[in-house]
Amino acid sequence: MKYDLSTIGSALVDFTFSIDKAYEANLAKYEIPKGSMTLIDREDQETLINELIAMNISLDKACGGSGTNTTVAASLFGADCHMSCIVSDDDHGKFYIEDLLSNKVSHSNPPVSSNLSSGRCLVMVSPDAERTMCTNLGINSELSMNEINKEAIKRSDYLFLEGYLVASPKGIEVCRKALEIAKEHEIKVSISFSDPNIINAFRKDIQSLLEIQCDLIFCNEEEALAYAETDSVNNAFELLKETSPNFLITQGSSGCVGFDGKNQIDIPGHKVEAIDSNGAGDMFAGAVLYCLSQGQSLEDGAKFGCYAASKVVSHVGPRLSKEEYKKIKVNYF
């Protein structure tokens, strides 16, 4: 089968809680920076989840992972997608695989028997709609080329790599080998920067991937500044022009800026009442990649991406219902 998009990313089940300002201030006790992603061990994550449940804060459980959310969005908009990942043979792993299938995303990875559990991400949404994530990778730390469908990469228009993968030695190795396959078969490659903490901690690893091949970078403004080690968006813009022929920098409600290899892209945002910013960047990337799969320009894709992202921030959680994706597409086009 021919695919528009082949993705490699972490398979996670999101546990989302809407927290108040009092609990938000409490995050400092756990040395968890607000608005970022922090890797956490299973026991500490369990402690936090139980603490939040004991406070009678409602829990929303859904399949996630940045690459997964991007791929599901692209799929529900109409792209043919494949996901390479790893999950354990536990309830969360089965829940994740069923979710991929229900969203018409192909995969080649049945759950595996392991002492490690499937990955989970604790998402805490503050009153200002900012999301703070505490991720336990679980079996995702064991992702290897054994789980990567090489033929799916070769038969895709784009390979999409989730930046969070560089947080583990095996993950960065998978990215390198997948990039080499893509380069050998002239497959375009898109990479997300994922999180400023990832950029700060693994800048050299990310740079090494970009040097192999990168046709399109997705990042938000904070990630772009972290990568360029600057406080100037203009400086970050110029550095990214030297790094990849195409890139898009999202700027929340202000829209996005980018470059399509020839011209600068400036897309205004959509003013909405934001409830939860979790998943906005993933939705944006999925919408852009869908548009590229239909032969549209990067600028047109960015316009649709900003529109789609404005819809997901109006809800709790990184995803919408299947009907909502259809509605977004119909109303926009």
C-alpha positions, 0 to 999 in steps of 0.5 A: 500500500502507498502511504501519504505519511509514515510516522515513528513516535511514542505510543502513550495513553494520556491521563488529563486533569484540569488543575487550579492555581493552587495545585499549579503552584504545588508543581514546584514541590516536585520540580516540574516546570509549568508548560513543559514535558518532564520525563518521570519514573512510573512510581512518581507518576502514579503518586501524582495521578493518585493525588489528583484523583483523591482531590476529586479532579475529573480524569480524561483518558485518551490515546496520545503521544505527539506523533500519534495525535499528528497522524490521527489528525492527518488520517481523519482529514483524509490522508493514508497513514502508517504508525510505527510504535511499541506497546506492551500487552497490557490494558493500555497497550491494547487500548492504544492499538484499538484507537489507531485502528478506529482512526484508520491508521495502519500499524505493524506492531502487535502488543509485546509481552514485557515487564515494562508497561505501556507508556503514559503521559500525565497532562495537567491543564492550568486555568490559563490553558497551559499544559504541563506533562509528566511522561513515563515512557515505559516500553517506548524506551525499548523502541528499536528498528524491529518495530519499524516498518521499513517498507511503509517508509519506502512507500510513503511521501513523507516520513514524520519523526516525533522529536521526543524520540531523541530522549532515549538512546535507542530512540535517537538510533531509530531516527537515524536509521529511519532517516537513512532509509528515507534518504536512500529512497528519496522520501521527504522527511518532517521533524517536530521539535516537540518541546523546549526541554527536549531541545535544550537537553538533546540539541546535538542529537537533533542537529545530527538528525537534521544534518542527515535530512530534513525537508520540513521542521515543525516547532513553536516559538519557544522551541525555535528560540531554544534551538537557535539559543537566542531570544530573537525570533528573527535570529531563530528564523534565519538559523532555521533557513540554513537548517531546512528548506521548509519550516513553520514556527507556530505562535499560539493565537498569533498564528505562525511564520515560516519559509517554503524554500523561496518565500516567507510565510505569515499566517494570522491566528484565529481568536478563540477562548482557549481551554487547553493548549495540549495537542494544538501543535500536533493538530497543526502538523497533522493538518499541514501534512494532510494538505501537502498530501493533497498537493497543496502549498505549505502556505495553504497547509499552514492556513488550514493548520492554524484554523484546525489548531484553533478548534482543538484548544477550545476543548479539553484534551489533545483530540476531538471527536471524529465528527469534529475533524470532518466538520473542521474540514467541511467548514474550512474547504 
